[in-house]
Amino acid sequence: MQIESIILTGFRGVKEKLTLNLSSKSFLIYGENGAGKSSITDAIEWFYRDSVSHLSCEEIDKKGLSALPNTSKADMEQCAVEFNFSKNNFNSQKSIIIKKLNLEVKDSNTSDLFRKYIEKSSGENLILRYEDLTEFVLSTKKQKLDSLSKVIGFTEVSYMRSVLKKAVNEIKNEFKTRNFDNEISRREAEILEQMNENIVSDKQYFKKVNEIILPVGLDIEVKNFKDLSKVLSLLKKTDDSVIIEQRAFYGDVLSKIKDLQDRIDKLPDLYNEFFQSFKKIVGDVETLKKISLSNLWAEGLRVLKSSIVEKDECPLCFRGKNRQELIKEIELRIKTLDSIKKQKSQIEDAKRSVQNALNGIKDVVTGIQSSKYFSIKENQILKDFVEYSTEYIAQINQELGADVLKEQMIKTKDELIFDGIKISKALDFCKKGSESLDGQIKGNKILEIREKLLLSERIYNEIKKLKKEKEVLEKQKNTLDIIYNAFIKKQKEELESFISAFSKEINDYYQYMHPGEKVENIEIKLTEKDDELTGITIEFKFFNTVASPPQKYLSESHLNSLGIAFFLASVKAFNRENRFFILDDIISSFDSNHRKRLGDLLLDKFLDYQIIILTHERNWFDYMKNLVKGKTNWMINVLKWNESRGTYLNETLVDLKTIIEGKLVDNDKIGLGNLMRRYLEGVLKEICEELAVKVEYRSNEVNEDRMSNELLSELKSKINKQPCKKDFENIINQISSSIFLGNKDSHDSNFEPSIGECRAFWQDVEFLERLFRCSVDECKKLISKKYYDSVEKKIRCKCGQLKYDWLA
């Protein structure tokens, strides 16, 4: 995308209308400080970014909007920026209408295609101001990484990485919280007590079962759990089953309470992480307000995007507001809350860890209640323990549910200690209950065997289940670790590959501007900590020694060169929608040598880009003017300001000619003489420059105000020394005698030229120009010393159709 024209109406320094007819060409504009160059840059930034960064502050407003309309604009008058593009379906006017001191913004182009174009363009580097030169170079490592990630599309990649890391950490925390090894070890100790042997496989287990039942003399060999079930049925007696089942129940509860104790021991540290995160946010009132507003904005965005409100108005206050404009504003505000989101995310992560631990405790408590023997009257102590545990879980859940927006204070971990006496009492109860039943079983061989088999089967199956859960969780953890590590490796490789190419481009541009100096091999480097990308730094060789950061050794001018190199490299690397960029007064601290090289760099490396250069540096303007002069893809002009017109462009010769011819057709002689004088001065300046006519030395600024009389006199002196003087003699004398018409009309005078006299003067001016300018459409160039034919001894135009005898 390139720009055909930019039209500013009542915007900043422009009182009425300023039209930049670019025609997809590059534009070099000179203007003194205060002429209004920044008005053009501000207009472009506002059109694409919806705000102006250097005007966005508390003293003005968040977007700098109130500073945009020209101060002469009255109520209901429009301030507008209109863009016409190489693709005309993107043409749009963005305007501000002042209504009773309120500002209403409107876009004429509301198509989805245009909206998407603006959204994509918002991530591109289109404008470089002097104050922006070192923004990236001098920013922190983290800021550099965030900035680069955003423009190259790595933000989403980084988000995916954080999601994967979060999943890895969660599963590791769950693995740690479950403490499988302790639970398995405890049950292995129990089965060792029952079977006098460490059991590690089904084969070993069933072998031991057959040894245990051997004294009973059953005619069956246990090879699987189905066989074991048959054996237990054969050994079962109705009057004995209650005793064995009750003892098994106490043994099971004993084991579960020990598991519960392990889980409860880990809970305080997990809860404390949540407490500290919660306390941090509640203690920051501003953060609380932003969280509250983020919820409001998110809901407002949902309402607007779902078309619940179809009018162009704010759904909260019902004041008129462009729908798309409001959506963009809300999205921008939500994006500014990243740090808040991070704090909220920390709370949620800590909360989730506590919740997972509570769920584990709840599962154990539910397991205790699952047996039919739990509800018998004798087990009231266990019922009390379960009730206390349930209340404890509910109490912590209540703290987890506290609302930070209400600035509630939650209990500390010391206020939520689980009563250890309750655990000891429940454990003692189970041990005594088991021991009292043990006396009824001892001495009865069949009962002893049946109990041993029942207990060992339960414990062995629990061990297998725990090992299976551990294996599945471990496999998930290892798989996620592999995926995460592979993702990190790929991300790093891709980022380093891009940064390597990007660094080379930056270095090439810097070396172009500073050849042979002792600053070499400029490179962007990634910084890491604990396998995590933490930022970006800039390294370079300074007198063959690796140095970092740049500001440690480089001067302001060199830092600015580095900023320009980064901007230009980023234009090449990141800008996909637009093939233009703006340089606004960026060379203030450059010496003349480096200014020249910057100009050469732009024309050498950015031929296919549309460049808008704004500068108040006269020397650089003159150099660039000579550099681009004659190039069909460049335009040159001067920006001025006066009280009546505000900011305006000098009319080009083409524009003046069109205005003059229009006035002659309409017989409108008001100001006509002045316009023709200005046109003649412009033509004479170009002719004198191409023929190297020598005039008295003046400074650059004064040189621009050379008058027609002086230029014509010196041109006549130059031509009188040439063989072709007769071709020019009559018209120069004629112009000299009638030039007073233009001069008189330009100043206070009683003399008023007639329309006929104006036509006669204009015919002389046109005839003079035709003598010096080629009439061939493909050429249209003035005769010039740079086209001098030394063989034929003729001065000519570029194509050679117009030529005269001339002595070198």
N, C-alpha and C positions, 0 to 999 in steps of 0.2 A: 504494500500500500504506500502511495506517495501523495503529496498534497498538491492540489490544483490551485487553491486559493484559501486565504484566511481573511475574514472580515471582522474587524472589531468595531463595535458601536457603543459609545458611552462607557467604555471599559477602561478602568484605571486612568492612565494619562490621556486617553483618547476622548476628546470632547464629543465629536460628532461621529465620523466614520474613518477608519483606516483600512485600506484594502491592499493586501499583499497578493498580487497575481503571480503565483509561482510557476504554474504550468508544469508541475513535476520537476522543475529545475532547482538547482541549489541557489542560495541567495546570500550574498555578502552585504551586510548593512553596517554602516558607520553611524555613530551617534555620540555626541558628547554626553557626559554625565548629566542626567536630568532630562534628556531628550525623550525618554520613554521606552528604551529598549526592553526593560524588564516587563513592560506591559504586554509585549508580544509573548515573552516566555511564560509569564503568569497565565495568559490566556490559554496557551497550549497545555500547561499543567492542569489548570482547572477543567478544561474540556476532557482530559483523559483521567485525571485523578480525583475529580470532584472536590478538590481543595487545593490551596496554595500553601506549601509547607512553611515558607518564611513569614507568612501572614497568619498562620494558625497558632494562636496563643490566647492566654486567658484575657489579656487586655483588649483583644479584638473579638474573636470567637473561634470555636474549635476548627473551623474550616477556612477562616479568613474571609468569609463571604461578604461581610459588611464593608470590607475594604475594596471590593471589586468595582462597584458602580462609580463612575466619575462623580466628583463632588458637585458638579453642576446639574446632575440629574435630579429632577423634581419628582414628586409623588406621581405614580402611575406611568413614569417614563421607563423605557426599556434599556437594560444593559445587556449586550449580547456578544457571543462569539460564534461565528459561523465557519464551518469547515466544509470545503468541497474537495472530494478525493478523486484519484484516478479511477476508482470504482464508484460511480455516482449514486448507487443505491445505499451508500454509507454516508452520503451528505447529510449534515445535521446542523441545526442552530441550537445552541444552549443559551438560555437567557435568564436574566434576573429581573423581575418586576417589583418595583418598590410600591407597597400598598400600606399607607399609613404607618410608615417606619418599619413595617414587616417586609421581609424579602421572600419572594416566591420564585423557585427555580423550575424551569420547564425545558424539556428536550423535544425538539420537533420530530426527531426520528425515534420512534418507540418500538421498532421492529425487534424481534428476537435476534435476528442476524446482527444488527448493529449493537445490541446489548452484549452479545457474546464477543464481538470484536473489541468493545471497550474493556470487557473483563480480561480478555487475553492480553490486550495492550497494557493493562495496569501492571503486569509483571515484567514489562520490557523497559530497557534503559533508553529513554528518549531525550532527556534533558540533562545537560551538565552546566551548572553554574560555578562561579569561582569558589563560593563558600562550600560547594559539595566536593571539591577536588580531592581532599584528603580524608573524606568521611570513612571510606572502606579501609584505607591504609592505616589510619590512626585508631580505628575501632578495636574493641577487645577481641580476643581469640574466639569467644563464644558468639559475639555479634557478627564476626566475619563468617563463621560457619552458618549461622541462621540466615544471614543475607544471601550467601551463595546457595544454600540449600533451597531457599525460596525461589530464586530465579532460574535454577536449573531443574526444578521439579523434584528435588530430593526430599522435600518436606514430607510427601506421602510415603516415600521409602523409609524415612526416619520414623514416621508414625507406625508403619508396619513392623519395623524393628522393635519399637517400644512395646507393641502388642505382643510380639513373640517373647520378648524378655519378661514381660509381665506374666505370661503363661508359664514360662520356665520357672520363674520365682515362686509362683503360686503352687505349682506341683512339687517343688522342692520343699516349700513350707509345709504342705500337706504331708509329704513323706516324713519330714522331721517331726511334725506334730503327732502323727500316728505312732511313731517309735516302735515299729514292727519288731525290731530285734529284742527289745525288752519283753514285749508280749509273748513272742515265740519262746524266748528263754525261760520265762516263768512257766509256761505250759509244758515245756520239755522237762523242767524240774518236777512238775506234777506227774507226768507220765513215767518218769524214772522212779518216782516214789511208788507208783502202782505196779510197775512191771520189772523193777530192778534192772533196767537196761535202757540205754539211749536208743530210741527208735528213729530210723532215718528213711525207711521205705516200707511200702505195703508188704512186700515179701517178708521182711524182718518182723513186721508187726504180726502178720498172720502166723508166722512160725512160733512166735512167743505165745500167741493165743492158744495154739494147739498144745503147747507145753503146760499152760495153766489148766486146761480142761482135762488133761490126761488122767488125773486121779479120779475123776468122776466116772470114767469108763464109757463115755458116749461113743457110739459107733458112727462118728462123722469127722471128716477132716475139713477144717476151715480154710478155704482158699480165697474167699472174697467176703464182702460185707453182707451179702445175701445169706451165705452160710453162717456168718456170725449171728445174724438175726434169728435163724433157726435154732441155734444153740441157746440163745437167750430165752427163746420161747419154751424150750425143753426144760430149762432150769427154773422157769418162773413158777412161783406159787402165789396164789391170790393173797394170802395173809402176809406174805413177805414183801410184796412189791412196794407197798406204801413206805416201809422203812427204808428200802434201798433208794427209792425215788426221792424221798425227803432228804436223805443224806447227800444224794447227788445234787439236789437243789442247793443245799448249803455250800457244797464245794464249788458249784458254778457261781453262786453269788459272791463267795469269797474271792474267786479269781476276777470277777467283773469289778468288784470294789477296788481291788489293787490296780486294775487298768484305769479306773476312774481317777484314782489318786494320782497316777502318772500324768494324766491329762490336765487335772486341776493344777498340778505343780507348774505346768508350762503357761497357764493362762495369765497370771499377773504381768509377765513381761510383754505378752502380746497386747493386753489391755492398756498397758502404760504407753505403748507406741501410739495407740488411738487417742488416748487422753492428751498427750503432748501435742499432737497435730490439731486436735479440737481446740485446745487451749490457745494455741498460736493464732488461729483465725478469730476466735471470739475476742481476743485481746486487741485486735486491729479493727477499729470501727470502720475505717475507709474500705477495708477489704470486705467487711460485712455488707456495706452499702452496694459495692460492685457486684457481689454475689446475688444480692436481691435484684439489682437492675438486670443482671445477665438472665435471670429467670424471666423477668418481664419482657426483655428484648426477644428472647427465644420464643416466647409465646406469641408476641406481636408478629414476629417473622412467620411463624406457622400460620397465623390467621391471614396475613397478607398473601402468602403463597398458595393457600388453599382456597382463595377467592371467597371466603366467608363474607368479607367486606369488599364490595365491587366498586365503590366510589373512590375517587382520588382524594382520600382524606385519611388522617391519622385515626386508627380505630380506638384510641384512648381518649383523645381530646376532641375528636371530630372536626378539627380544623382542616381546611383545604391543603392538600399536599400531594404532589405527583407520586403515584403508587410505586413506580420503578425507582424513583429517586429515594423514597422512604426505605425501600427494601435494601438498596445499596448502602444507605446510612447505617441501618441496623446491622447489616453484615459486617461493616467496617468496625463498628463499636464492639461487636462480639469478638472480632479477631484481636482486639486490643487486650482482651482478658485472659491471655494465655497463661500468665503467671498465676492468676487466680485459679484457673482450671487445674494447674499443676498442684496447688495446695489442696483443692477439693479432691483431686485424684489420690493424693497421699492419705487423706482421711478415709476415703472409700476403700483403699487397699488395706489400711490398718483395720478398719471395721470388718472387712471381709475375712481377714485372718482370725480375728476374735470370733466371728460368727461360725467359721469352720470348726474351730476348737470347741465351741459350745455345742455344735451339732454332734460332734464326737461324744461329748459328755451325755448329751440327751439320748444318743443311741444306746449307751451303756445302761442308763437309767431305765429306758424302755425294755431292755433285755432282762433286767432284774424283775420287772413286773410281769413278764410274759408267762411265767410258770403258774400252774394252778395252785401251787403251794404258797405262793406269795400272799394270798388274801386270807390265809387261815389266821385265827385269832392269836395263836402263839407267836406270830411274826410281826407284832405291832411295832417293834423297834425298827424292823426293815421298812415298814410302811412310813414311819416317821422320817427315816433317812431319805427315802425316795421323795417324800413331800418337801423336805428341806432342800434337797438337790434341785427339785423342780422350781421352787421359789427362787433359789439362787440363780438359775438360768434365766428366769423371768426378770429378775432384778438387773442383771447385766444387759439383757436385751432392751430394757427400758432406758438404760444409759446410752446404748448404741443408737437408740431412736431419737435422741435429743436433737433439736433443730438449732443449728448454728445461727440462723437468722434472728432467732429470738434471744440471742446472747445468753443462753442458759449455761450454767456451770454444772459440770457433771462430777460424779464422785471419783476420788483417786483410787488407785489400786489397793491402798491400805484400808480403805473404807469398804472394800468388797472381798475381804479375805474369807475363804471357805473355812468353816469351823472344823478343825482337825479332830476335835474330840468326837464329833459325829461319826467320822470315818472309823476311828479306833473302836468306838462303841459298837458299830455295825459289824466290824471284823471280829471282835470278841464274841459277839452274839452268834455269828455263823460258826466259829470254831467250837464253841460250847455245844451248840445244837448238833453239830456233826459228831462230836465226841460222845454225847449222850446216846446217840443212835448206834454208835460204833459198838457199844457194849452188848447190844441186842443181836449184833451180827456175828461177833467173834465166837468161835467154837462151832459155828454152823458152816461146814466146809462149802456146801453148795451156795449159801448166801454170800460167803466171802468171795467165791469165784465169780458169781453173777455181778456183784458190786464192782469187782475189779474190772470185769469186761465192760460193764456199762460206763464206768468213769473213764476208762482208757479209750473207749470208742469216741466218747464226746470230746475228750481232750485232743486225741489224735486228729479228729476231723477239724477241730478248731485250728490246730497247727497247720494242717494242709490248707485250710481256707485262708489263714493269715499269710502263709507263704505264697499262695496264689495271688492274693491281693497285692502283696509286696512285689511280686514278679510283674504283674500288670502295670502297677504304678511306676516301678523302676524302668520298665520298658518304655512307658510313655515319657518319663523323664529323660531317658537316654535318647529317644527319638527326637524329642523337642530340642534337646541339647545339640544333636547333630544338625537339625534344621536351622537352629539359631546360629550355630557356628558357621554353617555353610552360607547362610544369609549374610552374616557379618563379613565373611571373606569376600563374597561376591560384591557386596556393597562397597567395601574398601577398594577392591580391584577396579570397579567401575568409576568410583569417585577419584581414585588416584590417576586412572587413565585420563579422565576428563581434565583434572587439575594439571596434569603434566602438559597436555596440549594447550590448555588455557595459560599456563605459566610461560610456555614458549612464545605464545602470541604477545603477552604482556612484555616479556623480555625483548622480543623483536622490535616492538614499537618504541620501547624505552631506548634501546640501542640506536634506533633510527634517529631519535632526537638528541642523543648524547654519545655519538661514536667516539671510540678511543679513550673514553673516560674510565676510571678505575672502579666502576660499579657494574658488575657483570653477573651473569647466571642468576637472574631474579627468579625465584621459585616460591610457589605457595605450598606449604607443608601442613599435613594433618597432625593434630596433637591428640593423644589418647591417654586415658587413665582407666585402669581396671578393665581393659578391653572395651572401653566406651569412647566414642568420638567426643572430644571436649571442645574442639575449636580448630582454628586455622591461624597459622602465622606466616609471615613473609620473610624468607631468607635470601641473601644475596652475597656475592663475593665483593669485599671491599679491600682493594689492594691485595688480592689473592687470599684474603682471610674471610672465612664464612662468618657473616654477621646477621643479627636480628635483634630488635625490629628495625625498620628503616629509619625511624625518627632518631635513632641512637647516633647516626652518623650523617644523614643526608640533610642538606640545606632546604629551606622552604621551597626554593625554585625546583630542586630535584624531587622533593616530595610531591609537588604539583605535577611534575612530568610523570611521576609514577601513577598519580591519580588519573591523569589523562589517558595513560597507557591502559590502565585497568578499565576505564570507561569504554574506550574504543574496542578493546578485546571483548568486553561483555556485549557490546552492540553486535559484533560478529557472531558471538557464541549463542546469545539468548534471544535476540530479536527475530521473531519468526513472522509476525503480522506486518510489521512496518519496515520500510526501507528508507527511513529518514531519521535524523537526530539534530538537536539544537545545541550549539556551543555559545553560552552567554558570558561574554567578558572573562574568559578563562586564563588570559596570559599576562595578567598584571605584574607578576613577579618574574617574568621571563626576560632574559637579555635578548638582544636583537638576533644573535646567532641561533638561539634555540627557537625563537619565533619563526624564523625562516624555515627551520627543519620541520616544525609542526605543520606549517603550510604545505611543504613538500610531501609530508607523510599523508595528509588528508587527500591530496590529489593523486598520490601514487597508489595508496591502498584502499581508497573508498570511492573509486570511480563510479561504481554502480549504486551509490547511496545519494539521496537528496540531503544536502547539508545546509542548515541555516546558521550562519555565523553572525553574531552580534558583537561589536567591539567599539570601545572608545579610544583604543590605542591607534593613533594616526599612522605611525610607522608600519605597524603590522597590516593595517587596512591598505596602505599604499602598496606594500609588498604583495599582499593577496590579490589586490586589484590588478596588478601587472601580471600576476601568475595566472589568473583566470580570464583575463581580457581576451576576447576573440573566441572563447570556448562557448559553444552554443548551449551547453547545459548549465551555464552560470548566469546569474543576474547580479547587478551591483546597484546600490543606492545609498542615499544618506537620509538618516532619520533626524527630524528637527522638532522643535516645540516652540510655540508662542502662546500667549495668553488667550488669543481669540480662537485659535484652531486646536490648541492642545497638541498632541503628538501627530505628526504627519510626515509623509515621505516626500522628498523632492520629486517633482514630476519628471519623468524621463523625457527624452526628446520625442519618443514615440507618442507619449501621453500628451505633451504640449502641442505637438503637431495636430493631433486629433481635435483638441480643444480649439486651436486657432482656426482650423478649417471649418469647424462647426459654427464658430462665431461669424466667419466670413459668409457662409451660406445664409445665416439668419440676419445678416447686416447689423450684427451686434458689435458696436465699436467700443463698448465699455471695457476698459482694461486691456484692449486688444494690443495696443502698442507695447505695453509692458510685457505681455506674453511673448510677442515676436522678438523683443529685445533679449529676453531670457533664452529663447530658442536659439537665436543667433550666437549668443555667448557660448552656449553649450556646443554648438557646431564648431565655432572657432577654436574652443579649447581642444576638441578632439583633433581638428586639422593641425593645429600647432604642435600638439603632442606627437602626432604621426610623422610630421616633417621636421621634428627637432628644432622648432623655431625658438630662438633664445630670447628670453625676456629677463627683465631685472629680477634678481633673486629676492624671494620673499619666503616667509615660513609657510608651512603646509596649509595652516588654517587661512591665512590671508590670501594665499595663492588661489584658493577656491573662489575668491571674490574678484578675480581679474575682470576688467570691463572690456566691452567690445572694441572701443576706440584703440586701447593699448594693443590688444591682440591683433586687430586688423592692421595697425601700423607696422608691427613687427613682422607680420606675415607678408605684407607688401615689400618690406625691405629684403626678406628672404627670397621672394620670388623674382624681384628685380635683378638678382644676380644669376638667374637661370635662363637658359635659351628659350624656355617656354613662356616668358613673361607676358608676351602679347596675348596668350590665351586667357590670362587672368586680369590684365591691366584694366580693361573697361569696367568689369563688374565690381572690382575692388574699389575703384574710384566712385562708382555709382552708389555702392553700399555706404562708403564713407560720407558721401554728401547727404544721404537720406536717413542715416542712422539716428539723427536727432529726433525723428518721429517717435521712435521707441523710448528714447531718453526723456523727451518732454512728457510723454504720456505716463511715465513712471514716477514723475515728481509733481509737486504742486505747481501748476502753470495755467495761465489763461488760454494757452494754445490748445486747441482740441482738433486733432487730425480727423479728416473726413474718412468715410469708409472707402472711398476711391483711393485716397493716399495710402491707407493701410494695405489695400490690395496690391498697389504698386510696390510698396516696401516688401511685402511677403513674396511677390514674384522675384524680386532681386535676391532675397534670402534663399529661395528654392533653387534659383539658377546657380548661385554660388555653390550650394551644396552639391548640385549635379556635376559641377566641374571637378569636384574632389572625390565624390562617392560613386562607386560602380553601380550601374543600373541593373546588372544581372542578378536575378532573385537568389541564386545559389551563393552569391558572393556578398554584395551590398557592403563591401569594405571600402574604407578610404584609401587613397594612394598613400603609401607609407615607405619610409626609408628601409623598413625591414624586408620589403619586397623589391628592393633596388636591383636592377639588372645591370651588372657591371660590364657585361659584354656589349650590349646595345646602348649603354649609358642612358638608361631610362628609369624613371621612377614609376611604379605601377601599383595597381590594386592586387589583391591576393590571386585572382584568377587571370590577370594579365590583359583583360579586355580594355581597361582604361589605363593609358600610360602617356607620359610626357618626357621630352628631352630634359635631362637633369644631370648636373655636374655633382659628383660625389663630394 
